[in-house]
Amino acid sequence: MNMFKLKTQLVVFCMCFAYLANAQVYEIDARAKTARKENALPFSGKNPAGITLSANNKYFEKNGKPWFPVMGELHYNRVPYQEWEQEIIKMKSGGLSIVATYVFWNEHETAKGVWDWKNNRDIRRFVELCARHHMLVWLRIGPWSHGEQLNGGYPDWIQKMKGHRSNDPEYLAESAKLYRQIGLQTKSLYFKDGGPIIGTQLENEYASGQPGHIAKLKEMALQANITPVYWSITANTVFDDKKMEVIPLQGAYAYRGWERAGGKATKDFLYGNDQWIMSDALGKVYYDVTMFPKGMCEQGAGSQMTFNNRFVVDPGVAEAHVQNQVGRGMNLMGYYMFHGGTQTPGLEEPGYPYSYDFQAPLDEFGLLRPSYKYLKVLHTFINDFGTDLAEMQVFEAENPVRNELDTAKLRYVVRANNNSGFLFLGNTQVRVNMPDKNVSVKVKLDQETITFPYLLLKGQTIATLPFNLKVGKAVIKYVTAQPLARLVNGKKTTIFFQELPGVNPQLAFDDASIVTKNFEGWKVEKSGNNVQLTAGKNKNLEVKDKEGNIISLVFLSRKQAENSWRLKLKGEEALVVSEADVMIEDNKLTLQQTGNDAFGIQVYPRSLNAISGLKSQSGKTAVFDSYIVKTTPYVPKVTITYPEKQNAVVQLPKNLPSNVASVILKVDYLGGSALLLQNGKHITDNLYNGETWNIGLQRFMKGGEITLKLQDWNNRTTGVAPELVKEITEKGTMFKKVNAVPQYQTVLNLSK
């Protein structure tokens, strides 16, 4: 043996030894425990098409089956009504099924007895657009709402009323007028009538006061013909839980604009118990949690910055936060906000900017942030596996991590039902850098113990791993990759998995559950009743079960998973992969992307010929059909001048070609904030946090030009990186770079 070969083997041996020395084995007992009985709750409805909605104390139901809905907040009054439809489509394409929205009282009763329900305030048109695109609606009708609205949404004369937020007769009489107005505007739009409105939230964060007030508001709403299936409140609201009149839904924010620099490390990455997370108190709630299904109404995918408190939302943190909620038992995911917006001038809460961007997955101008695609990975999983997941109990580790600053121990939890389930691993903590971990987890079940192979869980990542996953009659004992989507087409089921960074997929089948014995491209080992497989050159796999069902396993990179879009094509369950932003409608796909005039899209299953007029460029052995669409390049006709160091005037094009959806103005600057004005009016603004301000110009083009004005830095501002503060101090308030980039668009018609 030559010395070079010997040295190489020694290096490999040392690396393996170091890996194993740092590896840890964890255990969790997921043996069946006495489950609370499923008790039906008094919330049910049936629409004219025969679809039923209901709920029990464990989960929501659709047509009598477990249902795990995904809901996101979009405030119709804060988005131009001309853009409502495309923004609703973007939410649906991101895997959401419900749009939630506040109905702010002072937005509509503009003077006492004077009501405005037109244009940006036309709630009826907004709800009808949701219905057109098969999106359900959850109204938050106050009377007090907050939502960073002036007086919490109260008109001035209600704000001055001593008895507001109580059963004071004068206040109730005025609130009844609001409810009657809402009832008139939403007439015939409720689920029972064939409309999309399924839920209504009463009040908001009513943490002190009269428990009977919630009951009174519900009574008044019913009298006003507000008739949803579900009634809800925020979980920090006082109410009589024994009456079962409303469902409490929870809130959690990893980033907190009301706290210095957006807050510190929080406990909501610990797979804890039920909590209205803002209290940072594990297990602290004000009602019997066994009586209601667990759900979120304010899962903070971002947060509103203030003039004093700044921060940058990390999309990986946003994703990990949601995965944590699912792991700890949530069966409804509701975001606040999923879509940012712009305040109505004069109705913003004092101390807040005009922009209500919220660093949301869909920003103030409807542009997709990275968090949109990060969360879409989870939404795809929830939508395809949620029926199973909703029934699964939560099993905690014997000694779970309870210190948010503990970076050494593994954070993990299991959800399981009938020996099948998911292992949730978390190695992300807001405000704390988490180290890589080499781990194996043993899941103890009634008749066996599932031992996951050692895997590398990188810092700032998460993993959701299945065990005893039943596909047809086949049983997959474990997979060291994360389920993304499940497509069932006749006798063929395809499971898409997202590979974990740095982890070569391993899996095991129950040998007796499959008839396939040839696993070409995979390393095969027999262990007892299981066939253990390790991916080689081929990372995809197809097997048959004993009833002739075909099970196809497809492994995608993280980037492919983020760029996956779930839909139906020609009656088939399908998945497309594209780096473009995809808006999915019944008869077409609209693709948008910034700065790139060539669109690529991959379609599964192959040979559907789903895209009219396009021919696949894939080879015979490819998993996907691949298409490329090239559109005409465009140079934005945007002129930028600087009459003063802190002012920029941007001349806008009068129109755009059909292949350009908008022009994005990318503004990099130093300072405290930037204002956007048009025709002398302050339209919106941006609070400096070091990120590029991306402005969608399409909505401003009729005005001809906009003006940007920079505001100076205030040393009381918190949360901006010290090196950026130093740069501002040294260079002063200034524009660093402003440039315009086309947002290209192509529309693909779908074959029937």
C-alpha positions in Angstrom: 0.0 0.0 0.0 1.5 3.3 -1.0 1.8 6.1 1.5 -0.6 8.5 -0.4 -3.3 5.9 -0.2 -2.6 5.2 3.4 -2.7 8.9 4.3 -6.0 9.2 2.4 -7.6 6.3 4.3 -6.4 7.8 7.6 -7.9 11.2 6.8 -11.2 9.5 5.9 -11.1 7.4 9.1 -10.4 10.5 11.2 -13.2 12.4 9.5 -15.6 9.5 10.2 -14.4 9.2 13.8 -14.9 12.9 14.3 -18.3 12.7 12.8 -19.4 9.9 15.0 -17.8 11.4 18.1 -20.0 14.5 17.6 -23.1 12.5 16.7 -25.9 12.1 19.2 -28.7 9.7 19.5 -32.1 11.0 20.8 -35.2 9.1 21.7 -38.8 9.9 21.8 -41.7 7.8 23.1 -44.6 8.0 20.6 -46.5 5.0 21.9 -50.3 5.5 21.7 -51.6 7.4 24.6 -55.1 8.0 25.7 -56.4 10.5 23.1 -59.1 12.9 23.9 -62.3 12.0 22.3 -63.4 13.9 19.2 -66.3 16.0 20.3 -68.2 17.8 17.6 -68.4 21.6 18.1 -71.5 23.7 17.2 -70.0 25.0 14.0 -71.2 23.5 10.8 -72.5 24.5 7.4 -73.5 23.1 4.0 -73.4 25.0 0.7 -75.7 24.5 -2.2 -73.2 22.2 -3.9 -73.4 19.9 -1.0 -70.0 20.6 0.5 -70.0 20.6 4.3 -67.7 22.3 6.8 -67.6 21.5 10.5 -65.2 21.2 13.4 -64.4 19.1 16.4 -62.2 19.7 19.4 -59.2 18.5 17.5 -59.4 19.7 14.0 -61.5 21.4 11.3 -63.5 19.2 8.8 -64.4 19.4 5.2 -67.0 16.9 3.9 -66.6 15.0 7.2 -62.8 14.5 6.8 -60.0 16.2 8.6 -59.1 19.5 7.0 -55.9 21.6 7.6 -56.6 25.0 6.0 -54.0 27.7 5.3 -55.2 31.3 5.7 -53.5 34.6 5.0 -54.3 38.2 5.8 -54.8 40.8 3.0 -56.5 44.1 3.8 -58.6 45.1 0.8 -58.5 48.8 1.8 -54.7 48.8 1.8 -54.2 47.4 -1.7 -55.4 49.3 -4.9 -58.7 47.7 -5.9 -57.4 47.4 -9.5 -54.8 44.9 -8.2 -57.1 42.8 -5.9 -57.7 40.0 -8.4 -54.0 39.3 -9.3 -53.1 39.5 -5.6 -55.8 36.9 -4.6 -54.4 34.7 -7.4 -50.9 35.0 -5.9 -52.1 34.0 -2.5 -53.9 30.9 -3.9 -50.9 30.0 -6.0 -48.8 30.1 -2.8 -50.9 27.3 -1.3 -53.4 29.3 0.7 -57.1 28.5 0.7 -58.5 31.3 2.9 -58.1 35.1 2.7 -58.6 36.9 6.0 -59.3 40.6 6.2 -60.2 43.3 8.7 -63.2 45.5 8.2 -62.0 48.8 9.8 -64.9 50.8 11.1 -63.3 54.2 10.5 -62.5 53.2 7.0 -66.2 53.0 6.1 -68.1 55.4 8.5 -66.2 58.5 7.4 -68.4 60.9 9.3 -71.2 60.0 11.7 -73.9 58.3 9.6 -72.0 58.6 6.4 -70.8 55.3 5.0 -68.4 54.6 2.1 -68.2 51.2 0.5 -66.8 52.2 -2.9 -63.6 51.6 -4.8 -60.9 50.5 -2.3 -63.6 50.1 0.3 -65.8 47.9 -1.8 -65.7 44.8 0.4 -68.5 43.1 -1.7 -66.4 43.2 -4.9 -63.4 42.0 -3.0 -65.2 39.0 -1.6 -66.7 38.2 -5.0 -63.2 38.2 -6.5 -62.2 35.7 -3.9 -65.2 33.5 -4.9 -64.2 33.8 -8.5 -60.9 32.2 -7.8 -62.3 29.6 -5.3 -60.7 31.3 -2.2 -62.6 31.2 1.0 -62.9 34.3 3.3 -62.6 35.0 7.0 -63.8 38.5 8.0 -62.4 40.2 11.1 -65.3 42.6 11.9 -64.3 44.3 15.2 -65.8 46.6 16.3 -62.3 47.3 17.7 -59.7 45.8 15.4 -56.3 47.5 16.0 -54.3 46.5 12.9 -52.1 49.6 13.3 -55.2 51.6 12.3 -56.0 55.0 13.9 -58.0 54.4 17.1 -57.8 50.7 16.5 -60.3 51.3 13.7 -62.8 53.3 15.7 -64.2 56.5 14.3 -63.2 59.5 16.5 -66.6 59.8 18.3 -66.5 56.1 19.2 -62.9 56.5 20.5 -64.2 59.3 22.8 -67.1 57.1 24.1 -66.4 56.0 27.7 -68.2 52.7 27.3 -66.5 51.4 24.2 -65.3 47.8 24.2 -68.1 46.9 26.7 -71.8 46.2 26.9 -72.6 49.8 27.4 -75.9 50.4 25.6 -74.8 53.5 23.7 -71.7 51.7 22.4 -73.7 48.5 21.5 -76.2 50.6 19.6 -73.4 52.2 17.4 -71.7 48.8 16.9 -75.0 47.3 15.8 -75.1 49.9 13.0 -71.6 48.8 11.8 -72.7 45.2 11.9 -75.9 46.0 9.9 -73.8 47.7 7.3 -71.4 44.7 7.0 -74.4 42.4 6.8 -75.9 44.4 3.9 -72.6 44.5 2.0 -72.0 40.8 2.4 -75.6 39.6 1.8 -75.7 36.2 0.0 -71.9 35.8 0.2 -71.8 33.3 3.1 -71.0 29.7 2.7 -74.6 28.5 3.2 -75.6 30.7 0.3 -72.9 29.4 -2.0 -70.5 32.3 -1.2 -66.9 32.1 0.2 -67.3 33.6 3.7 -66.8 30.8 6.1 -65.5 32.6 9.2 -65.9 35.8 11.3 -63.6 37.1 14.1 -65.2 39.2 16.8 -63.2 42.0 18.5 -59.4 41.5 18.8 -57.1 40.8 21.7 -59.8 41.5 24.2 -57.6 40.5 27.1 -59.5 42.3 29.8 -63.1 43.3 30.1 -66.5 41.5 30.2 -66.5 37.9 29.1 -70.2 38.4 28.2 -69.2 41.0 25.6 -68.1 38.5 23.1 -71.4 36.6 23.4 -73.3 39.9 22.9 -71.3 40.8 19.8 -72.1 37.4 18.3 -75.8 37.9 19.0 -75.7 41.3 17.3 -73.8 39.9 14.3 -76.4 37.2 13.8 -79.2 39.7 14.0 -77.4 41.7 11.3 -77.4 38.5 9.0 -73.7 37.9 9.4 -73.9 34.1 9.2 -70.5 32.3 8.8 -69.8 28.7 9.6 -67.0 29.5 12.1 -66.9 32.2 14.8 -63.5 33.1 16.2 -61.6 35.3 18.6 -57.9 35.8 19.4 -56.7 33.4 22.0 -55.8 36.1 24.5 -59.4 37.2 24.6 -61.6 36.8 27.7 -64.8 34.8 26.9 -67.0 32.1 28.4 -65.3 28.9 26.9 -68.1 26.7 28.3 -70.6 28.2 26.0 -68.7 27.1 22.9 -69.7 30.2 21.0 -66.4 31.0 19.4 -63.1 29.2 18.5 -59.9 30.9 20.0 -57.1 31.2 17.5 -53.6 31.9 18.5 -50.8 34.4 17.5 -47.0 34.3 17.4 -44.4 36.7 16.1 -40.7 35.9 15.8 -40.1 39.6 14.9 -41.9 42.2 17.0 -42.0 45.7 15.7 -43.3 47.0 19.1 -40.1 45.8 20.8 -36.6 47.4 20.7 -34.8 46.2 17.5 -37.7 43.9 16.7 -37.2 41.8 19.8 -34.9 39.2 21.2 -34.7 35.4 21.0 -38.2 34.0 21.6 -39.5 30.7 23.0 -41.6 30.0 20.0 -38.9 27.8 18.4 -39.0 25.2 21.2 -42.0 23.0 20.2 -43.8 24.3 23.3 -47.3 23.9 24.4 -50.3 26.2 23.6 -49.5 29.9 24.1 -50.5 33.3 22.9 -46.9 33.6 22.2 -46.5 37.3 22.8 -46.5 36.5 26.5 -43.5 34.2 26.0 -45.2 31.9 28.5 -45.2 28.2 27.5 -48.5 26.8 28.4 -50.2 30.1 29.3 -53.7 30.4 27.9 -57.0 31.5 29.2 -59.3 28.7 28.2 -59.5 24.9 28.2 -57.3 23.9 25.2 -58.8 20.4 25.0 -62.2 21.9 24.0 -61.1 23.5 20.7 -59.0 22.7 17.6 -55.6 24.4 17.6 -55.2 27.1 15.0 -53.4 30.3 14.2 -54.9 33.6 13.2 -51.7 35.7 13.6 -48.7 33.7 12.6 -46.3 36.5 11.9 -44.6 35.9 8.6 -43.2 39.4 9.2 -44.0 42.4 11.4 -44.5 46.1 11.1 -41.4 48.2 11.7 -41.7 51.5 13.6 -39.6 54.7 13.4 -37.6 53.5 16.4 -37.5 49.7 15.9 -36.0 48.1 12.7 -35.1 44.6 11.7 -34.8 42.3 8.7 -37.0 39.2 8.5 -35.0 36.1 7.7 -37.1 33.9 5.4 -35.5 30.8 7.0 -36.7 32.0 10.4 -40.2 32.6 9.1 -40.3 29.0 7.7 -38.9 27.4 10.8 -41.4 29.4 13.0 -44.3 27.9 11.0 -42.8 24.4 11.0 -42.6 24.7 14.8 -46.3 25.6 15.1 -47.3 22.6 12.9 -45.0 20.3 15.0 -46.7 21.4 18.2 -50.1 20.6 17.0 -51.6 23.5 15.0 -54.3 22.4 12.5 -55.0 25.8 10.9 -52.3 28.1 9.8 -53.3 31.8 9.5 -50.8 34.5 8.7 -50.7 38.2 9.7 -49.8 39.6 7.3 -49.4 37.5 4.2 -49.7 40.5 1.9 -48.5 43.9 2.8 -50.2 47.2 1.9 -50.4 50.9 2.2 -52.2 52.9 4.9 -55.1 55.1 4.1 -53.6 58.7 4.6 -54.7 60.0 8.0 -55.9 56.6 9.3 -52.5 55.1 10.3 -51.8 54.6 13.9 -49.6 57.5 15.3 -45.9 56.5 15.3 -46.2 54.2 12.3 -45.3 54.9 8.6 -47.7 55.0 5.7 -46.3 51.8 4.4 -47.9 48.7 5.9 -45.5 46.4 4.0 -44.9 44.2 7.1 -42.0 42.5 5.4 -44.8 40.1 4.3 -44.3 37.3 1.9 -46.2 39.4 -0.7 -44.9 42.9 -0.2 -46.7 46.3 -0.4 -46.5 46.2 -4.2 -47.4 42.5 -4.6 -43.8 41.5 -5.2 -42.8 38.0 -3.9 -40.2 38.0 -1.2 -38.1 34.9 -0.6 -40.3 34.0 2.4 -43.2 33.4 0.0 -41.4 30.5 -1.6 -39.9 29.2 1.7 -43.5 29.1 3.2 -44.9 27.6 0.0 -42.7 24.5 0.6 -44.6 24.0 3.9 -48.0 24.9 2.4 -47.6 22.2 -0.3 -46.8 19.7 2.4 -49.8 20.8 4.5 -52.2 20.7 1.6 -51.1 17.2 0.5 -50.5 15.6 3.8 -52.8 17.7 6.1 -55.7 15.2 6.2 -53.3 12.7 7.8 -51.5 15.3 9.9 -54.7 16.8 11.4 -55.5 13.6 13.2 -52.1 13.1 14.6 -51.3 13.5 18.3 -48.3 15.4 19.6 -45.6 13.5 21.4 -42.9 15.6 23.2 -39.4 14.5 24.1 -38.9 13.4 27.8 -36.8 16.4 28.5 -37.7 19.0 25.8 -35.6 22.1 25.3 -37.1 25.0 27.3 -34.3 27.6 27.0 -34.3 29.5 23.8 -30.6 30.2 24.2 -29.7 26.5 24.4 -27.9 25.8 21.1 -26.5 22.4 22.1 -29.5 20.1 22.5 -31.7 19.0 19.7 -35.2 20.4 19.5 -37.6 17.8 18.2 -41.2 16.5 18.5 -43.4 13.9 16.9 -46.9 13.9 15.5 -48.3 10.4 15.1 -51.5 8.4 14.6 -51.7 4.6 14.4 -47.9 4.2 14.4 -47.5 6.5 11.4 -46.3 10.1 11.6 -43.7 12.8 11.2 -40.6 13.6 13.2 -40.1 17.4 13.4 -36.5 18.6 13.9 -35.6 22.2 14.5 -32.2 23.8 14.4 -33.2 27.5 13.9 -33.7 30.1 16.5 -34.4 33.8 15.8 -31.5 36.0 17.0 -29.3 33.0 17.8 -26.8 31.3 15.5 -27.4 27.5 15.8 -24.5 25.1 15.1 -24.7 22.0 12.9 -25.8 18.8 14.6 -25.1 15.1 13.7 -28.1 13.2 15.0 -30.1 10.0 15.0 -33.5 9.8 16.5 -35.3 6.6 17.8 -39.1 6.8 17.7 -40.6 4.3 20.1 -43.9 3.0 18.8 -46.3 0.3 20.2 -44.9 -2.6 18.2 -41.5 -1.4 17.1 -38.9 1.3 17.3 -38.1 3.3 14.2 -34.4 4.4 14.1 -33.5 7.1 11.7 -30.0 6.9 10.3 -27.5 9.5 11.4 -27.9 12.7 9.5 -26.4 16.2 9.4 -28.9 18.8 10.5 -27.3 22.1 9.5 -27.6 25.2 11.5 -30.4 27.5 10.6 -32.4 24.6 9.0 -35.3 22.4 9.9 -36.5 19.0 8.8 -39.8 17.1 8.8 -39.2 13.4 8.3 -41.9 10.7 7.8 -42.0 7.3 9.4 -44.3 4.4 8.5 -45.6 6.4 5.6 -48.3 4.4 3.8 -48.4 4.8 0.0 -51.0 2.4 -1.5 -50.2 -0.8 0.2 -46.5 0.0 0.5 -45.0 1.1 3.8 -42.0 3.4 3.8 -40.4 2.9 7.2 -38.4 6.2 7.2 -36.9 8.7 4.8 -34.1 11.2 5.6 -35.7 13.8 3.3 -38.7 16.0 3.7 -42.1 15.2 2.0 -43.1 18.0 -0.3 -46.0 16.8 -2.4 -48.2 13.7 -3.0 -49.7 13.3 -6.4 -52.3 10.5 -6.9 -53.2 9.7 -10.5 -55.1 6.4 -10.8 -52.9 3.5 -9.6 -49.8 5.7 -9.6 -48.8 7.8 -6.5 -45.8 10.1 -6.7 -44.2 11.5 -3.6 -41.8 14.4 -4.0 -39.2 14.9 -1.3 -37.0 17.8 -0.6 -33.4 16.8 0.1 -31.8 18.1 3.3 -28.7 20.2 2.7 -25.6 17.9 2.9 -27.7 14.8 3.4 -27.7 12.0 0.9 -31.3 10.4 1.0 -31.7 7.2 2.8 -35.0 5.3 3.2 -36.4 1.9 4.1 -39.3 -0.1 2.9 -41.2 -2.8 4.7 -40.0 -5.7 2.5 -43.3 -7.5 2.7 -45.3 -4.5 1.4 -43.6 -4.3 -2.0 -42.9 -6.7 -4.9 -40.1 -4.7 -6.5 -36.6 -6.2 -5.7 -34.6 -4.2 -8.2 -33.4 -0.7 -7.0 -31.1 0.4 -9.8 -28.7 3.2 -8.7 -29.3 2.6 -5.0 -27.2 0.9 -2.4 -29.3 -1.9 -0.9 -29.1 -3.6 2.5 -31.5 -6.1 4.1 -32.2 -5.6 7.8 -34.8 -7.8 9.3 -38.1 -7.2 7.6 -36.9 -4.0 6.0 -35.0 -3.1 2.8 -32.7 -0.2 3.5 -31.7 2.0 0.6 -29.1 4.7 0.1 -29.2 7.0 -2.9 -26.4 6.6 -5.4 -26.2 8.2 -8.8 -29.9 7.8 -9.2 -31.9 9.6 -6.6 -35.4 8.7 -7.9 -37.1 5.4 -7.4 -40.1 3.5 -8.6 -41.7 0.4 -6.9 -44.9 -1.6 -7.0 -47.0 -2.8 -4.1 -48.8 -6.1 -4.0 -52.0 -4.7 -5.6 -50.1 -3.4 -8.6 -50.0 0.2 -7.5 -47.0 2.2 -8.7 -45.1 4.3 -6.1 -42.7 6.8 -7.5 -40.3 8.7 -5.2 -38.8 11.9 -6.7 -36.1 13.8 -4.8 -35.7 17.5 -5.4 -33.1 20.0 -4.3 -34.0 22.7 -1.9 -34.0 25.2 -4.8 -36.3 23.0 -6.8 -38.6 22.6 -3.9 -38.9 26.4 -3.4 -39.7 26.8 -7.1 -42.4 24.0 -7.1 -46.0 24.9 -7.8 -48.8 22.4 -7.1 -51.8 22.4 -9.5 -54.0 20.2 -11.7 -53.3 19.9 -15.5 -55.7 18.2 -17.9 -57.4 16.5 -14.9 -54.1 15.2 -13.5 -52.5 16.0 -10.2 -49.3 17.8 -11.3 -46.3 19.7 -10.2 -44.4 22.4 -12.1 -41.0 23.8 -11.3 -40.0 27.3 -12.4 -37.8 30.0 -11.0 -40.4 32.5 -12.2 -43.3 33.7 -10.0 -46.3 31.6 -11.1 -49.9 32.6 -11.0 -52.2 29.7 -11.4 -55.7 29.9 -12.9 -58.0 27.3 -14.3 -57.0 27.9 -18.0 -53.6 29.5 -17.9 -50.4 30.0 -16.1 -49.0 33.6 -15.8 -45.2 33.6 -15.2 -43.4 36.8 -14.0 -39.8 37.4 -13.3 -37.6 40.4 -12.8 -34.7 41.2 -15.2 -34.8 37.9 -17.1 -36.6 37.6 -20.5 -36.2 33.8 -20.7 -38.7 31.7 -18.8 -38.1 28.1 -18.0 -40.7 25.7 -16.7 -40.7 21.9 -16.0 -43.9 19.9 -15.8 -44.7 16.6 -14.1 -46.2 14.1 -15.1 -44.4 13.9 -18.4 -46.2 13.6 -21.8 -49.3 15.5 -20.7 -48.7 18.1 -23.5 -50.3 20.5 -21.0 -48.8 23.7 -22.3 -50.5 24.7 -25.6 -48.2 25.4 -28.5 -45.0 24.3 -26.7 -42.8 21.2 -27.3 -40.9 19.6 -24.5 -37.1 19.8 -24.7 -36.5 16.9 -22.3 -34.8 13.7 -23.1 -36.5 10.3 -22.9 -35.2 9.6 -19.4 -36.0 12.9 -17.8 -38.5 13.1 -14.9 -40.0 16.4 -16.2 -41.1 17.8 -19.5 -39.1 21.0 -19.9 -40.1 24.1 -21.8 -38.4 27.5 -22.4 -40.2 30.6 -23.5 -38.2 33.6 -24.7 -39.8 37.0 -24.7 -38.8 40.4 -26.2 -36.2 42.3 -24.2 -37.3 45.7 -22.9 -35.3 48.7 -21.6 -37.4 50.6 -19.1 -38.1 54.2 -20.2 -37.4 55.6 -16.8 -35.4 58.8 -16.2 -34.0 59.5 -12.7 -32.7 63.0 -11.8 -31.4 64.4 -8.5 -32.4 68.0 -8.0 -31.0 67.8 -4.5 -28.8 65.2 -2.7 -31.7 63.8 -0.8 -34.3 64.1 -3.5 -34.8 62.0 -6.7 -37.4 62.6 -9.4 -38.4 59.6 -11.4 -40.1 60.0 -14.8 -42.3 57.0 -15.6 -43.2 55.5 -18.9 -46.7 56.1 -20.1 -47.4 52.5 -20.9 -45.7 49.1 -20.9 -45.5 46.4 -23.6 -47.7 43.3 -23.0 -44.8 41.2 -22.0 -43.8 43.5 -19.1 -46.0 43.4 -16.0 -44.3 46.3 -14.2 -41.0 48.1 -13.8 -39.3 47.6 -10.4 -37.4 50.6 -9.1 -34.6 49.3 -6.9 -33.6 52.0 -4.4 -30.5 51.7 -2.3 -29.9 54.6 0.1 -28.5 55.7 3.4 -30.7 57.5 5.9 -33.5 57.2 8.4 -36.3 56.7 5.9 -37.5 57.5 2.4 -40.8 59.1 1.3 -42.6 58.5 -2.0 -44.7 61.4 -3.3 -46.8 61.9 -6.3 -48.5 65.1 -7.3 -47.2 66.6 -4.0 -49.0 63.9 -1.9 -47.2 61.5 0.4 -48.3 58.1 -0.9 -46.0 55.7 1.0 -42.6 55.4 2.5 -39.8 53.0 3.6 -38.0 52.7 6.9 -34.3 52.1 6.4 -33.1 48.7 7.6 -30.3 48.1 5.1 -32.5 46.3 2.5 -33.1 47.5 -1.0 -36.5 49.2 -1.4 -38.2 47.6 -4.3 -41.0 49.8 -5.7 -43.5 48.4 -8.2 -44.0 51.4 -10.6 -47.0 50.2 -12.6 -49.5 51.6 -10.1 -48.0 55.1 -10.4 -47.6 55.4 -14.1 -50.8 57.4 -14.8 -49.3 60.1 -12.6 -46.3 60.6 -14.9 -43.6 60.9 -12.2 -42.8 60.2 -8.6 -40.5 61.9 -6.2 -38.4 60.2 -3.6 -37.3 62.2 -0.5 -34.8 60.9 2.0 -35.1 61.6 5.7 -32.1 61.9 8.0 -31.0 59.2 10.4 -32.2 59.3 14.0 -29.7 58.0 16.6 -32.6 56.7 18.7 -33.3 54.1 16.0 -32.6 50.5 17.0 -32.1 47.3 15.1 -29.9 48.4 12.1 -26.6 46.7 11.8 -23.7 48.7 13.4 -21.6 48.8 10.2 -24.6 50.4 8.4 -25.1 53.0 11.1 -21.3 53.7 10.8 -21.7 54.2 7.1 -24.6 56.5 7.5 -22.7 58.5 10.1 -19.7 58.9 7.9 -21.3 59.5 4.5 -24.6 61.1 5.5 -28.0 60.8 4.0 -27.7 59.9 0.3 -28.8 57.7 -2.6 -26.3 55.0 -3.3 -28.0 53.5 -6.4 -31.4 53.8 -8.0 -32.1 51.7 -11.1 -35.2 50.4 -12.9 -35.6 46.7 -13.9 -38.4 45.2 -16.0 -40.7 42.6 -14.6 -41.2 40.3 -17.6 -44.4 38.4 -18.0 -45.6 35.5 -20.2 -48.9 33.8 -20.3 -49.1 30.0 -21.0 -52.4 28.7 -22.1 -53.3 25.2 -20.8 -54.4 22.4 -23.0 -57.8 20.9 -22.2 
